[in-house]
Amino acid sequence: MTKSTALSPMEAMRGTLTTMSNEFEAALPPQISVDKFIRTTITAVQMNPDLLQADRKSLLGTCMKAAQDGLMLDGREAAPVIFRSKSGPTVQYMPMVGGILKKIRNSGELASISAQVAYSRDHFDYELGDNETIIHKPSLGADRGVPMAVYAIAKTKDGAVYREVMSVDDVEKVRKSSRAGQYGPWKDWWDEMAKKTVIRRIAKRLPSSADVDAVMQSDLEASGFDNSPVKKQPVDITPPPSEQQEPLKRLKQSIGIDVPEENQDAVAASEEPSNGDDIPDAQPTS
């Protein structure tokens, strides 16, 4: 009798991903093969074994979301990020700078787009006015200092150039508005999150597409921003009692007949429905 051996968590995960190959293939864009996507995902899990200890449903959901956005979970285009919660660790899909720039470039509207962080030991100069320009010469030393600014430059195919510059204080205001501003990616990858922040800001001025909007929405959710649509409260259009005039009174006023206050009760009474008994007989005309 042969003794069966239990599958390791990594082997079980590999088998699950392989079983889902048809679903991944249906979601992936044509230029990404399902085999490459699964291999890259397995490598990401092997590089971070803690993912196997997190909620399995959230991990598989992350994989599917990446496939739908057409991004590889390689840490450059997208990454599975572990978030701690009261119910245990869960996995959140997070597009990275490389993936967001890839989607914007693939939209076909731009010639180029890039985002950079300028540090205190770099040479950085930003000028507004008729000849807006950004000059950035990074320091080649090992220590470039502390972050000073973050910027993005986009060029459209018709030659237009868009620039966006944010100071560290500007980025910090955005970080503090995030539910995850004190931990997770904002704590571990500040540069990455700062670049994505300036990209989101400049993207509001650029030609967009449904694919780009979907990735931006995924990034907002993973970055801890509440981007749910604002629910409009129903508006009560019923006029207050003081303005609820009787139909006959409104009619008389509209044709210039004043209704004295003392006659309003009579007006109201005249509008009460009749049962037909009080209708006078027609009188013959002489």
Secondary structure, DSSP 8 states (H G I E B T S, - for coil): --------HHHHHHHHHHHTHHHHHHHS-TTS-HHHHHHHHHHHHHH-GGGGGS-HHHHHHHHHHHHHHT--SSSSSEEEEEE--TT--EEEEEE-HHHHHHHHHHTSSEEEEEEEEEETTSEEEEE-STT-EEEEE---SS---SEEEEEEEEEETTS-EEEEEEEHHHHHHHHHTSTTTTSTHHHH-HHHHHHHHHHHHHHTTS---HHHHHHHHHHHHHTT----------------GGG---HHHHHHHHTT----GGGHHHHHHHTS---STT--------
